[in-house]
């Protein structure tokens, strides 16, 4: 079953989650959204940096890192932004790199020069507070059952 990841990003105005996780697979689509909910209006380097920072933040909230990312889809409305995006991207990812496709397409968010869709395998999702409280009780019950 999928569950939303509490990313700490501003609440979306559309019926979406910034990120979800299901069976250890992390799904997200990120844009250059600032903490105040406004879109970064700078150049492609500034927008790519913020978008990748949002990706890192979302992955961390799910218990992962950029090293867990298996595939990235990058949408750019302007193909001349590719070199600037690629230079920033290279600062965030190291070998072995995620599989990647870059697609030239119009974006729905006015002013956005980039949107990144990413898929990651999170080895171990963080426990919720309720699950963390139940874990010691389950362990104690198993220990007690083993003594019988």
HELIX and SHEET records of a PDB file:
HELIX    1   1 UNK A   44  UNK A   61  1                                  18    
HELIX    2   2 UNK A   66  UNK A   68  5                                   3    
HELIX    3   3 UNK A   79  UNK A   81  5                                   3    
HELIX    4   4 UNK A   82  UNK A   92  1                                  11    
HELIX    5   5 UNK A  129  UNK A  147  1                                  19    
SHEET    1   A 6 UNK A   3  UNK A   4  0                                        
SHEET    2   A 6 UNK A  19  UNK A  22 -1                                        
SHEET    3   A 6 UNK A  25  UNK A  31 -1                                        
SHEET    4   A 6 UNK A 115  UNK A 121 -1                                        
SHEET    5   A 6 UNK A  69  UNK A  76 -1                                        
SHEET    6   A 6 UNK A  99  UNK A 104  1                                        
END                                                                             
